[in-house]
Amino acid sequence: MADSPLRALVADDEEPALAELVYLLSKDPRIGPIKTASNGADALRILQGADLDVVFCDIKMPGLDGIDLARVLSNFKKPPQVVFVTAYDEHAVDAFELRATDYVMKPVRAERLAEAVRRVVNAGAPVTATPQDDSDDETIPVELAGVTRFVQRSTVRYVEAQGDYARLHTGQNSHLVRIPLSTLEERWRDAGFTRIHRSTLVALAHVDEMRVDGGRCAVRVGDDWLPVSRRHTRELRDLLVRSTSLRG
């Protein structure tokens, strides 16, 4: 838990939804003063004049919507964390790309909102009012049969490119997301992911074995053997040795 309560802003153009969210947050001891805004433009004005830790905002608002607001906030020197609270799940990928801390679906349940607050606290940024570090775990929205679920990056073992999409492999499951592999490679490099093939990223922490046979290299991740291209073999070996040394 943070040393001091989180300074929050709630933005929603629907008064009943705004009042309900403020009520639920006010009951959470981790939340301190709460400011409110009825649209994105008002929210931006408040944020430009106040040092806040987190913004809980709707997405579909007149004028400056929640996605646009988050894009503007990402350019702040000390941006607050953003939690989207919305009735629409089609913006989950945009939220991920903007590094939103969470994505809560309406109608809001108290338990789900408490989980969002926990993620804000655990991200660590509110305590020092500095941007979230890339090495912190991320939550990736994935869609399955019309339902948006969330996968922790730390559970992803490897990623395969599928055109403009990427398939995240987590143990026995896999999830297709509308994000290019090149984007994930750049975004997750500091989190221990490295490219081993033009179509594959692997999490070094999940590599169980490396084998070279007849000049061909492969790594074992769980029950899967993944080929390593020649151009990536030496770099991968060095990274694995370094990673093992650090863990030891």
C-alpha positions as CSV (number, residue, x, y, z in Angstrom):
1,M,0.0,0.0,0.0
2,A,1.1,3.5,-0.7
3,D,2.5,5.6,2.2
4,S,-0.2,8.2,1.6
5,P,-3.7,7.9,0.0
6,L,-3.9,8.3,-3.8
7,R,-5.0,11.6,-5.2
8,A,-7.6,10.7,-7.8
9,L,-9.6,12.3,-10.6
10,V,-12.8,10.7,-11.9
11,A,-14.0,11.8,-15.3
12,D,-17.4,10.7,-16.8
13,D,-20.0,12.6,-18.7
14,E,-22.9,10.6,-17.2
15,E,-23.7,12.0,-13.7
16,P,-25.1,8.7,-12.2
17,A,-22.0,6.8,-13.3
18,L,-19.7,9.6,-12.0
19,A,-21.5,9.7,-8.6
20,E,-21.4,5.9,-8.3
21,L,-17.7,5.7,-9.1
22,V,-16.8,8.5,-6.6
23,Y,-18.9,6.7,-3.9
24,L,-17.2,3.4,-4.4
25,L,-13.7,5.0,-4.5
26,S,-14.4,7.1,-1.4
27,K,-15.0,3.9,0.6
28,D,-11.5,2.6,-0.3
29,P,-8.9,3.7,2.4
30,R,-6.2,3.7,-0.3
31,I,-7.9,6.6,-2.1
32,G,-7.6,10.1,-0.7
33,P,-9.0,13.4,-2.2
34,I,-11.2,12.8,-5.3
35,K,-11.7,15.5,-8.0
36,T,-14.3,15.1,-10.7
37,A,-14.8,16.2,-14.3
38,S,-17.8,15.8,-16.6
39,N,-15.7,15.6,-19.8
40,G,-12.2,15.2,-21.1
41,A,-11.5,18.9,-21.5
42,D,-12.4,19.7,-17.9
43,A,-10.3,16.7,-16.8
44,L,-7.3,18.0,-18.7
45,R,-7.7,21.5,-17.1
46,I,-7.7,20.0,-13.7
47,L,-4.7,17.8,-14.4
48,Q,-2.7,20.7,-15.7
49,G,-3.2,22.5,-12.4
50,A,-3.0,19.7,-9.9
51,D,-0.5,16.9,-9.0
52,L,-2.6,13.8,-9.1
53,D,-1.7,10.1,-9.0
54,V,-4.5,8.4,-10.9
55,V,-7.3,9.1,-13.4
56,F,-10.4,6.9,-13.6
57,C,-12.0,8.0,-16.8
58,D,-14.8,6.9,-19.2
59,I,-13.8,6.5,-22.8
60,K,-16.8,7.8,-24.8
61,M,-17.1,11.4,-23.7
62,P,-18.0,14.5,-25.8
63,G,-15.1,16.5,-27.3
64,L,-11.9,15.1,-25.8
65,D,-12.6,11.4,-25.2
66,G,-10.8,9.2,-22.7
67,I,-8.4,7.7,-25.3
68,D,-7.4,11.2,-26.5
69,L,-7.1,12.3,-22.9
70,A,-4.7,9.5,-22.1
71,R,-2.6,10.3,-25.1
72,V,-2.2,13.9,-23.9
73,L,-1.3,12.7,-20.4
74,S,1.4,10.4,-21.8
75,N,3.3,13.5,-22.8
76,F,3.2,15.0,-19.2
77,K,6.6,15.1,-17.5
78,K,5.0,13.2,-14.5
79,P,1.9,11.6,-15.9
80,P,-0.7,10.0,-13.6
81,Q,-1.7,6.5,-14.1
82,V,-4.9,5.9,-16.1
83,V,-7.7,3.4,-15.4
84,F,-10.4,3.3,-18.0
85,V,-13.9,2.7,-16.8
86,T,-16.2,2.0,-19.7
87,A,-19.1,0.0,-21.1
88,Y,-17.3,-0.8,-24.3
89,D,-14.6,-3.5,-24.7
90,E,-13.4,-2.6,-28.2
91,H,-10.9,0.0,-26.9
92,A,-9.0,-2.5,-24.8
93,V,-6.1,-2.8,-27.4
94,D,-5.8,1.0,-27.5
95,A,-5.7,1.1,-23.7
96,F,-2.9,-1.5,-23.7
97,E,-0.9,0.5,-26.2
98,L,-1.3,3.6,-24.1
99,R,0.0,1.6,-21.0
100,A,-3.2,2.1,-19.0
101,T,-2.9,0.5,-15.6
102,D,-6.3,-1.2,-15.9
103,Y,-9.5,-1.4,-17.9
104,V,-12.7,-1.8,-15.9
105,M,-16.0,-2.7,-17.5
106,K,-19.3,-1.1,-16.5
107,P,-21.4,-1.8,-14.6
108,V,-18.6,-1.4,-12.0
109,R,-18.4,-4.0,-9.2
110,A,-16.9,-2.9,-6.0
111,E,-14.5,-5.9,-6.0
112,R,-13.3,-5.2,-9.5
113,L,-12.7,-1.6,-8.7
114,A,-10.7,-2.6,-5.6
115,E,-8.6,-4.8,-7.8
116,A,-7.9,-1.8,-10.1
117,V,-6.8,0.3,-7.1
118,R,-4.5,-2.5,-6.0
119,R,-2.9,-2.5,-9.5
120,V,-2.4,1.2,-9.3
121,V,-0.8,0.9,-5.9
122,N,1.4,-2.0,-7.0
123,A,2.6,-0.2,-10.1
124,G,4.5,2.1,-7.7
125,A,4.2,5.3,-9.7
126,P,1.7,7.0,-7.5
127,V,4.0,7.0,-4.5
128,T,6.7,9.1,-6.2
129,A,4.5,10.6,-8.9
130,T,6.8,9.4,-11.6
131,P,5.9,7.4,-14.8
132,Q,5.5,3.7,-14.5
133,D,8.7,1.8,-15.1
134,D,8.8,-0.4,-18.2
135,S,10.1,-3.3,-16.1
136,D,6.9,-3.4,-14.0
137,D,4.5,-6.2,-15.0
138,E,1.8,-5.3,-17.6
139,T,-1.7,-6.4,-18.2
140,I,-2.6,-7.3,-21.7
141,P,-6.2,-7.3,-22.9
142,V,-7.2,-10.3,-25.0
143,E,-10.5,-11.0,-26.6
144,L,-12.2,-14.4,-26.7
145,A,-15.7,-15.0,-27.9
146,G,-16.6,-11.4,-27.4
147,V,-15.3,-11.3,-23.8
148,T,-12.2,-9.2,-22.9
149,R,-9.9,-10.9,-20.5
150,F,-6.5,-9.8,-19.1
151,V,-3.2,-11.6,-19.1
152,Q,-0.2,-10.7,-17.1
153,R,3.0,-10.2,-19.1
154,S,4.9,-12.2,-16.6
155,T,2.9,-15.3,-17.5
156,V,3.7,-15.1,-21.2
157,R,6.4,-17.7,-22.2
158,Y,6.9,-16.8,-25.8
159,V,5.2,-14.9,-28.6
160,E,4.7,-15.9,-32.2
161,A,4.1,-13.4,-35.1
162,Q,0.9,-14.0,-37.1
163,G,0.8,-11.3,-39.7
164,D,-0.1,-8.0,-38.0
165,Y,-1.1,-10.0,-35.0
166,A,0.8,-11.7,-32.2
167,R,0.0,-15.0,-30.4
168,L,0.9,-15.0,-26.7
169,H,1.6,-18.4,-25.3
170,T,1.0,-18.8,-21.5
171,G,1.4,-22.4,-20.4
172,Q,-1.4,-24.4,-21.8
173,N,-3.2,-21.4,-23.4
174,S,-2.6,-19.0,-26.2
175,H,-4.2,-15.6,-27.0
176,L,-4.2,-13.7,-30.3
177,V,-3.8,-9.9,-29.9
178,R,-3.8,-7.2,-32.6
179,I,-0.3,-6.0,-31.9
180,P,2.7,-6.5,-34.3
181,L,5.6,-8.6,-33.0
182,S,8.0,-5.7,-33.6
183,T,6.0,-3.5,-31.2
184,L,6.2,-6.1,-28.5
185,E,9.9,-6.7,-29.1
186,E,10.7,-3.0,-28.5
187,R,8.2,-2.7,-25.7
188,W,9.2,-5.8,-23.7
189,R,13.0,-5.9,-24.3
190,D,13.8,-4.5,-20.8
191,A,11.4,-7.1,-19.3
192,G,13.6,-10.0,-20.5
193,F,12.0,-10.8,-23.9
194,T,14.3,-11.3,-26.8
195,R,13.9,-12.3,-30.5
196,I,15.1,-15.7,-31.4
197,H,13.7,-15.9,-34.8
198,R,12.1,-13.5,-37.3
199,S,8.7,-14.7,-36.0
200,T,9.4,-15.5,-32.3
201,L,10.0,-13.7,-29.1
202,V,10.9,-15.6,-26.0
203,A,10.9,-14.7,-22.3
204,L,14.4,-15.6,-21.0
205,A,13.0,-16.5,-17.6
206,H,10.9,-19.3,-19.1
207,V,13.7,-20.9,-21.1
208,D,14.4,-24.3,-19.6
209,E,17.0,-25.7,-22.0
210,M,19.1,-24.7,-25.0
211,R,20.3,-27.3,-27.5
212,V,22.6,-27.1,-30.6
213,D,22.4,-30.1,-32.9
214,G,24.0,-30.2,-36.4
215,G,24.5,-26.5,-36.3
216,R,20.8,-25.9,-35.6
217,C,19.9,-24.3,-32.3
218,A,16.6,-24.6,-30.4
219,V,15.4,-23.7,-26.9
220,R,12.8,-25.6,-24.8
221,V,10.1,-23.5,-23.2
222,G,7.9,-25.9,-21.1
223,D,6.9,-28.7,-23.5
224,D,7.7,-26.7,-26.7
225,W,10.9,-26.6,-28.6
226,L,11.4,-23.3,-30.5
227,P,13.9,-22.9,-33.3
228,V,16.6,-20.2,-33.0
229,S,17.9,-18.6,-36.2
230,R,21.7,-18.6,-36.7
231,R,21.9,-14.8,-36.5
232,H,20.3,-14.8,-33.0
233,T,22.1,-17.9,-31.6
234,R,25.2,-16.2,-30.1
235,E,23.2,-13.3,-28.7
236,L,20.7,-15.6,-27.1
237,R,23.5,-17.7,-25.5
238,D,25.1,-14.6,-24.0
239,L,21.8,-13.4,-22.7
240,L,21.0,-16.8,-21.1
241,V,24.4,-17.0,-19.4
242,R,24.0,-13.4,-18.1
243,S,20.5,-14.1,-16.9
244,T,21.6,-17.3,-15.1
245,S,24.4,-15.4,-13.4
246,L,22.1,-12.7,-12.2
247,R,19.6,-15.2,-10.8
248,G,22.4,-17.1,-9.1
